[in-house]
Amino acid sequence: MTLAFELSALKRLGDPNAAFSDARTWTKYIGVVSEKPTYVVTNFTRKERIRQDFFSGPRGVKESLENVMRQFDTDRHVFVGTSDEDRAVAEETGWEYLPVEDAAEAAEWVLAGDDDAPADPFEDEGRDDWP
């Protein structure tokens, strides 16, 4: 399977790195596509320590999905998104569409804002020993 996340879907996950690591165990290729500029995707994936097999680069989502499908020959191509536009572009390009909420539920990934999301130990605002 080739799995593509729309950047907004990836941002909805409580721990995008953990989701990517988990998905790597059952996918062959995984990446991020977005209409946002390349540096936005790159900054997010670096911050989250996400290693992707492909990304949209200067192309939009539609062209990226078409190119990925041509380059990565797998039995399934699944696009995880957040909107009706994401669903439409998936259908237009021959990808299966999966809303991020459904993907998270099936894979047991925590969505951002869920009560049981793990706390980030580096976001402690109470440190008084930091200049």
DRENPA-3360 file (N, C-alpha, C; in nm, 2 decimals, always signed):
BEGIN
1 = MTLAFELS = +0.08/-0.12/+0.00/+0.00/+0.00/+0.00/+0.09/+0.12/+0.00 ~ +0.04/+0.23/-0.07/+0.10/+0.36/-0.07/+0.00/+0.45/+0.01 ~ +0.05/+0.51/+0.11/-0.03/+0.60/+0.20/+0.01/+0.74/+0.19 ~ -0.08/+0.83/+0.16/-0.05/+0.97/+0.15/-0.14/+1.05/+0.25 ~ -0.08/+1.13/+0.33/-0.15/+1.22/+0.42/-0.15/+1.36/+0.37 ~ -0.27/+1.42/+0.37/-0.28/+1.57/+0.34/-0.22/+1.63/+0.47 ~ -0.15/+1.74/+0.46/-0.08/+1.80/+0.57/-0.18/+1.83/+0.68 ~ -0.30/+1.88/+0.65/-0.39/+1.91/+0.75/-0.44/+1.79/+0.83;
9 = ALKRLGDP = -0.45/+1.67/+0.76/-0.48/+1.55/+0.83/-0.37/+1.51/+0.93 ~ -0.25/+1.52/+0.88/-0.14/+1.49/+0.97/-0.13/+1.57/+1.09 ~ -0.17/+1.70/+1.08/-0.17/+1.79/+1.19/-0.28/+1.76/+1.29 ~ -0.38/+1.69/+1.25/-0.49/+1.65/+1.34/-0.45/+1.54/+1.43 ~ -0.34/+1.47/+1.40/-0.30/+1.36/+1.49/-0.23/+1.41/+1.61 ~ -0.25/+1.35/+1.72/-0.18/+1.38/+1.85/-0.03/+1.36/+1.84 ~ +0.01/+1.26/+1.77/+0.15/+1.23/+1.76/+0.18/+1.18/+1.62 ~ +0.20/+1.27/+1.52/+0.22/+1.24/+1.38/+0.34/+1.14/+1.36;
17 = NAAFSDAR = +0.44/+1.16/+1.44/+0.56/+1.07/+1.42/+0.52/+0.93/+1.46 ~ +0.45/+0.91/+1.56/+0.41/+0.77/+1.60/+0.32/+0.71/+1.50 ~ +0.23/+0.79/+1.44/+0.14/+0.74/+1.34/+0.22/+0.70/+1.22 ~ +0.32/+0.78/+1.17/+0.40/+0.75/+1.06/+0.48/+0.62/+1.09 ~ +0.54/+0.61/+1.21/+0.62/+0.49/+1.24/+0.53/+0.37/+1.24 ~ +0.41/+0.38/+1.29/+0.32/+0.27/+1.29/+0.28/+0.23/+1.15 ~ +0.24/+0.33/+1.07/+0.20/+0.30/+0.93/+0.31/+0.24/+0.85 ~ +0.44/+0.27/+0.88/+0.55/+0.21/+0.81/+0.55/+0.06/+0.82;
25 = TWTKYIGV = +0.49/+0.01/+0.93/+0.49/-0.14/+0.95/+0.40/-0.21/+0.86 ~ +0.30/-0.14/+0.80/+0.20/-0.20/+0.72/+0.18/-0.13/+0.58 ~ +0.27/-0.04/+0.55/+0.26/+0.02/+0.42/+0.40/+0.01/+0.35 ~ +0.40/+0.02/+0.22/+0.53/+0.02/+0.15/+0.59/+0.16/+0.14 ~ +0.50/+0.26/+0.10/+0.55/+0.39/+0.09/+0.45/+0.48/+0.16 ~ +0.50/+0.59/+0.22/+0.42/+0.69/+0.29/+0.48/+0.83/+0.28 ~ +0.39/+0.92/+0.26/+0.43/+1.06/+0.24/+0.32/+1.16/+0.27 ~ +0.36/+1.29/+0.25/+0.27/+1.40/+0.28/+0.25/+1.48/+0.15;
33 = VSEKPTYV = +0.13/+1.52/+0.13/+0.10/+1.61/+0.01/+0.02/+1.73/+0.07 ~ +0.03/+1.84/+0.00/-0.03/+1.96/+0.04/-0.03/+2.07/-0.07 ~ -0.13/+2.16/-0.06/-0.12/+2.28/-0.15/-0.03/+2.39/-0.09 ~ +0.01/+2.37/+0.04/+0.10/+2.46/+0.10/+0.23/+2.46/+0.04 ~ +0.31/+2.57/+0.05/+0.45/+2.57/+0.00/+0.53/+2.46/+0.06 ~ +0.63/+2.42/-0.02/+0.72/+2.31/+0.02/+0.78/+2.33/+0.16 ~ +0.82/+2.46/+0.19/+0.89/+2.48/+0.32/+0.79/+2.46/+0.43 ~ +0.66/+2.48/+0.42/+0.57/+2.45/+0.52/+0.57/+2.30/+0.56;
41 = VTNFTRKE = +0.56/+2.22/+0.46/+0.56/+2.07/+0.48/+0.69/+2.03/+0.54 ~ +0.80/+2.08/+0.48/+0.93/+2.04/+0.53/+0.95/+2.08/+0.67 ~ +0.91/+2.20/+0.71/+0.93/+2.25/+0.85/+0.85/+2.16/+0.94 ~ +0.72/+2.13/+0.91/+0.64/+2.04/+0.99/+0.70/+1.90/+1.01 ~ +0.74/+1.84/+0.90/+0.79/+1.70/+0.91/+0.93/+1.70/+0.98 ~ +1.01/+1.80/+0.96/+1.13/+1.81/+1.04/+1.11/+1.82/+1.19 ~ +1.02/+1.91/+1.22/+0.98/+1.93/+1.36/+0.93/+1.81/+1.43 ~ +0.85/+1.73/+1.35/+0.79/+1.61/+1.41/+0.88/+1.49/+1.38;
49 = RIRQDFFS = +0.99/+1.51/+1.32/+1.09/+1.40/+1.29/+1.02/+1.29/+1.21 ~ +0.95/+1.33/+1.11/+0.89/+1.24/+1.02/+0.97/+1.22/+0.89 ~ +1.00/+1.09/+0.86/+1.07/+1.06/+0.74/+0.97/+1.01/+0.64 ~ +0.96/+1.08/+0.53/+0.86/+1.05/+0.43/+0.93/+1.00/+0.30 ~ +0.86/+0.91/+0.23/+0.91/+0.86/+0.10/+0.89/+0.95/-0.01 ~ +0.79/+1.04/+0.00/+0.75/+1.14/-0.10/+0.68/+1.26/-0.04 ~ +0.68/+1.37/-0.11/+0.61/+1.49/-0.07/+0.57/+1.56/-0.19 ~ +0.48/+1.66/-0.18/+0.43/+1.72/-0.29/+0.52/+1.82/-0.36;
57 = GPRGVKES = +0.62/+1.87/-0.28/+0.71/+1.97/-0.34/+0.64/+2.09/-0.39 ~ +0.67/+2.14/-0.51/+0.61/+2.26/-0.56/+0.47/+2.23/-0.63 ~ +0.44/+2.10/-0.64/+0.31/+2.06/-0.70/+0.20/+2.07/-0.60 ~ +0.08/+2.08/-0.65/-0.04/+2.07/-0.57/-0.08/+1.92/-0.54 ~ -0.18/+1.90/-0.46/-0.22/+1.77/-0.42/-0.26/+1.68/-0.54 ~ -0.34/+1.73/-0.63/-0.38/+1.65/-0.74/-0.26/+1.60/-0.83 ~ -0.18/+1.69/-0.87/-0.06/+1.65/-0.95/+0.03/+1.55/-0.87 ~ +0.04/+1.58/-0.74/+0.13/+1.50/-0.65/+0.07/+1.35/-0.65;
65 = LENVMRQF = -0.06/+1.34/-0.62/-0.12/+1.21/-0.61/-0.10/+1.13/-0.75 ~ -0.12/+1.20/-0.86/-0.10/+1.14/-0.99/+0.04/+1.09/-1.01 ~ +0.14/+1.18/-0.97/+0.28/+1.14/-0.98/+0.32/+1.02/-0.89 ~ +0.27/+1.03/-0.77/+0.30/+0.92/-0.67/+0.25/+0.79/-0.72 ~ +0.12/+0.79/-0.78/+0.06/+0.67/-0.83/+0.14/+0.61/-0.94 ~ +0.20/+0.69/-1.03/+0.28/+0.65/-1.14/+0.42/+0.59/-1.09 ~ +0.47/+0.66/-0.99/+0.61/+0.62/-0.94/+0.61/+0.50/-0.84 ~ +0.50/+0.49/-0.76/+0.50/+0.39/-0.66/+0.39/+0.28/-0.69;
73 = DTDRHVFV = +0.43/+0.17/-0.75/+0.34/+0.07/-0.79/+0.31/-0.02/-0.68 ~ +0.19/+0.00/-0.62/+0.14/-0.09/-0.51/+0.00/-0.13/-0.54 ~ -0.05/-0.23/-0.46/-0.19/-0.27/-0.49/-0.29/-0.17/-0.44 ~ -0.26/-0.08/-0.35/-0.36/+0.02/-0.30/-0.29/+0.15/-0.29 ~ -0.36/+0.26/-0.31/-0.32/+0.39/-0.29/-0.43/+0.46/-0.21 ~ -0.39/+0.50/-0.08/-0.49/+0.55/+0.01/-0.45/+0.69/+0.05 ~ -0.54/+0.78/+0.04/-0.52/+0.92/+0.07/-0.60/+0.96/+0.20 ~ -0.53/+1.00/+0.30/-0.59/+1.04/+0.43/-0.61/+1.19/+0.43;
81 = GTSDEDRA = -0.73/+1.24/+0.44/-0.76/+1.38/+0.44/-0.86/+1.43/+0.54 ~ -0.90/+1.55/+0.52/-0.99/+1.61/+0.62/-1.12/+1.68/+0.56 ~ -1.13/+1.68/+0.43/-1.24/+1.77/+0.37/-1.30/+1.70/+0.25 ~ -1.41/+1.76/+0.21/-1.48/+1.71/+0.08/-1.39/+1.74/-0.04 ~ -1.31/+1.84/-0.03/-1.21/+1.86/-0.14/-1.11/+1.75/-0.15 ~ -1.06/+1.70/-0.03/-0.97/+1.59/-0.03/-1.03/+1.47/-0.09 ~ -1.16/+1.44/-0.05/-1.23/+1.33/-0.11/-1.24/+1.34/-0.26 ~ -1.28/+1.46/-0.31/-1.30/+1.48/-0.45/-1.17/+1.45/-0.53;
89 = VAEETGWE = -1.05/+1.51/-0.48/-0.93/+1.49/-0.55/-0.88/+1.34/-0.54 ~ -0.91/+1.27/-0.44/-0.88/+1.13/-0.43/-0.96/+1.05/-0.53 ~ -1.09/+1.08/-0.54/-1.17/+1.01/-0.64/-1.13/+1.04/-0.78 ~ -1.09/+1.17/-0.81/-1.05/+1.21/-0.94/-0.92/+1.15/-0.98 ~ -0.83/+1.12/-0.89/-0.70/+1.06/-0.92/-0.69/+0.91/-0.90 ~ -0.80/+0.85/-0.86/-0.80/+0.70/-0.85/-0.75/+0.65/-0.72 ~ -0.74/+0.74/-0.62/-0.69/+0.70/-0.48/-0.82/+0.66/-0.40 ~ -0.80/+0.57/-0.30/-0.91/+0.55/-0.20/-0.90/+0.67/-0.10;
97 = YLPVEDAA = -1.01/+0.72/-0.06/-1.01/+0.83/+0.04/-1.05/+0.77/+0.18 ~ -0.98/+0.82/+0.28/-1.00/+0.79/+0.42/-1.00/+0.91/+0.50 ~ -1.11/+0.95/+0.57/-1.10/+1.06/+0.66/-1.01/+1.03/+0.77 ~ -0.94/+1.14/+0.82/-0.84/+1.12/+0.92/-0.90/+1.06/+1.05 ~ -1.02/+1.09/+1.08/-1.08/+1.03/+1.20/-1.10/+0.88/+1.19 ~ -1.14/+0.84/+1.07/-1.16/+0.69/+1.05/-1.02/+0.62/+1.05 ~ -0.92/+0.69/+0.99/-0.79/+0.63/+0.99/-0.73/+0.61/+1.13 ~ -0.75/+0.72/+1.21/-0.70/+0.72/+1.35/-0.78/+0.61/+1.43;
105 = EAAEWVLA = -0.91/+0.60/+1.41/-0.98/+0.50/+1.48/-0.93/+0.36/+1.44 ~ -0.92/+0.33/+1.32/-0.88/+0.20/+1.27/-0.74/+0.16/+1.31 ~ -0.65/+0.26/+1.31/-0.51/+0.23/+1.35/-0.48/+0.26/+1.49 ~ -0.58/+0.30/+1.57/-0.56/+0.34/+1.71/-0.46/+0.45/+1.73 ~ -0.47/+0.55/+1.65/-0.39/+0.67/+1.66/-0.47/+0.77/+1.74 ~ -0.41/+0.85/+1.82/-0.47/+0.95/+1.90/-0.48/+1.08/+1.82 ~ -0.60/+1.14/+1.82/-0.62/+1.27/+1.75/-0.58/+1.38/+1.84 ~ -0.53/+1.49/+1.79/-0.50/+1.60/+1.87/-0.62/+1.65/+1.94;
113 = GDDDAPAD = -0.61/+1.69/+2.07/-0.72/+1.73/+2.14/-0.80/+1.63/+2.21 ~ -0.77/+1.50/+2.18/-0.84/+1.39/+2.26/-0.79/+1.40/+2.40 ~ -0.88/+1.36/+2.49/-0.85/+1.37/+2.63/-0.73/+1.28/+2.67 ~ -0.72/+1.16/+2.60/-0.61/+1.07/+2.64/-0.49/+1.09/+2.56 ~ -0.47/+1.20/+2.49/-0.35/+1.23/+2.42/-0.23/+1.24/+2.51 ~ -0.12/+1.18/+2.47/+0.00/+1.19/+2.56/+0.05/+1.34/+2.57 ~ +0.09/+1.38/+2.69/+0.14/+1.51/+2.71/+0.28/+1.52/+2.65 ~ +0.31/+1.64/+2.60/+0.45/+1.66/+2.54/+0.54/+1.71/+2.66;
121 = PFEDEGRD = +0.64/+1.63/+2.69/+0.72/+1.67/+2.81/+0.81/+1.80/+2.78 ~ +0.82/+1.84/+2.66/+0.90/+1.96/+2.63/+0.81/+2.09/+2.62 ~ +0.69/+2.08/+2.65/+0.60/+2.20/+2.64/+0.57/+2.25/+2.78 ~ +0.65/+2.22/+2.88/+0.63/+2.27/+3.02/+0.66/+2.42/+3.02 ~ +0.55/+2.50/+3.05/+0.57/+2.65/+3.06/+0.62/+2.69/+3.19 ~ +0.63/+2.60/+3.29/+0.66/+2.63/+3.43/+0.81/+2.63/+3.46 ~ +0.90/+2.61/+3.36/+1.04/+2.60/+3.39/+1.09/+2.74/+3.43 ~ +1.16/+2.75/+3.55/+1.21/+2.88/+3.59/+1.37/+2.88/+3.58;
129 = DWP = +1.42/+2.76/+3.53/+1.57/+2.75/+3.52/+1.61/+2.78/+3.38 ~ +1.52/+2.83/+3.29/+1.55/+2.85/+3.15/+1.56/+3.00/+3.13 ~ +1.67/+3.05/+3.07/+1.69/+3.19/+3.06/+1.58/+3.26/+2.98;
% end
